[in-house]
């Protein structure tokens, strides 16, 4: 009997969300690697030799221990077959949907809201990049540990089990070692404690629960700053609240929820949603803490991408930065939709609400499918790069100096070509050269490639073995 209940309460929702994630994102299984993907795979194949490398080897200056481990495991399982990496991304997204379901169900105590929150989360357009780019698995892993910590901490507050608390602390550490912006997780856990802890006089005695969580986070930040010389700022290296950043915060939050590119439209929709949330907050005392928590989640998780990255490019940040934000957005939307649906008396009005939600979800999925065409094209260019360089796999060109002549796709990101040549063709780093135009070669063992834009592939421009 217990086994049957366990399957119904745990296994069926998990499988359902994984299946939904597969249904939404299955087209990406045809995509190829591009951009940072080659760098991560090269690191997994050549650079991760010992425990010190796993912990401290940094990519673009960031400490990403769990991501190093993730790519090490996946590379040694799947090699350089991209479909498996995209499949793992889809599965991780489905598991995160399940954790969203658990979090919203536990906090709101309504299973229907949990299901709706998870479905919205899986289908949201705003986090497409996190799933459709292999290198963006960092956002998926980070959100997994953040959600795991939030769910475990909820159970600890309810049961006061020491091992659950230890698991919460472990999940916090894993999140910090996945992405620097996870330093805000301790604020989320503190908010969860303040809003939902049941005991009185917590500030006199029980607040000690938070001390180890804050201590670990502070130690992590000190190590980042003093030992790794990383103050978490990607672009600006300063922390000042500016009007421009507040505008980015407003518009980006609206974009996360609605997915439209039109600033006027998302402003109207966001203000309307905000008005509805305020009305619900004023009229329903039982939902105030819930609205504060999910609204606080959106605000807290928005701060790192806005203030660490300085929001220097556009109102809409790269969508992978929105993945963690979309957890709070999904839960808040699900709560509002559920309450509106419950308060409506007429069946026609309820059907109208259901229809609007279905249309919006379909719109998000459709935009995800459309965007994948762009990701597929990026991968196809990388695939053409790879195939047109495959001549280097022959013994004839072993030990040759490789020259890339002129411009080519991703020409502004030459490190990826370095990594591709080293990863797939075992070309030594010091034998890879980039030159603006063709020059005569007086030495043997030189092969030069030039990109043909009409054929979308590299062609051999000079081969000293043929000329000699």
HELIX and SHEET records of a PDB file:
HELIX    1   1 UNK A    2  UNK A    6  1                                   5    
HELIX    2   2 UNK A    7  UNK A   11  3                                   5    
HELIX    3   3 UNK A   12  UNK A   25  1                                  14    
HELIX    4   4 UNK A   26  UNK A   30  5                                   5    
HELIX    5   5 UNK A   37  UNK A   42  1                                   6    
HELIX    6   6 UNK A   43  UNK A   47  3                                   5    
HELIX    7   7 UNK A   51  UNK A   56  1                                   6    
HELIX    8   8 UNK A   65  UNK A   78  1                                  14    
HELIX    9   9 UNK A   82  UNK A  108  1                                  27    
HELIX   10  10 UNK A  111  UNK A  123  1                                  13    
HELIX   11  11 UNK A  125  UNK A  127  5                                   3    
HELIX   12  12 UNK A  128  UNK A  132  1                                   5    
HELIX   13  13 UNK A  134  UNK A  136  5                                   3    
HELIX   14  14 UNK A  137  UNK A  159  1                                  23    
HELIX   15  15 UNK A  162  UNK A  176  1                                  15    
HELIX   16  16 UNK A  180  UNK A  184  5                                   5    
HELIX   17  17 UNK A  185  UNK A  196  1                                  12    
HELIX   18  18 UNK A  206  UNK A  210  5                                   5    
HELIX   19  19 UNK A  211  UNK A  222  1                                  12    
HELIX   20  20 UNK A  223  UNK A  227  3                                   5    
HELIX   21  21 UNK A  243  UNK A  258  1                                  16    
HELIX   22  22 UNK A  263  UNK A  283  1                                  21    
HELIX   23  23 UNK A  285  UNK A  287  5                                   3    
HELIX   24  24 UNK A  288  UNK A  303  1                                  16    
HELIX   25  25 UNK A  304  UNK A  308  3                                   5    
HELIX   26  26 UNK A  319  UNK A  322  5                                   4    
HELIX   27  27 UNK A  325  UNK A  343  1                                  19    
HELIX   28  28 UNK A  347  UNK A  388  1                                  42    
HELIX   29  29 UNK A  390  UNK A  393  5                                   4    
HELIX   30  30 UNK A  395  UNK A  397  5                                   3    
HELIX   31  31 UNK A  411  UNK A  413  5                                   3    
HELIX   32  32 UNK A  414  UNK A  425  1                                  12    
HELIX   33  33 UNK A  429  UNK A  431  5                                   3    
HELIX   34  34 UNK A  464  UNK A  467  1                                   4    
SHEET    1   A 4 UNK A 432  UNK A 435  0                                        
SHEET    2   A 4 UNK A 401  UNK A 405  1                                        
SHEET    3   A 4 UNK A 446  UNK A 452  1                                        
SHEET    4   A 4 UNK A 457  UNK A 463 -1                                        
END                                                                             
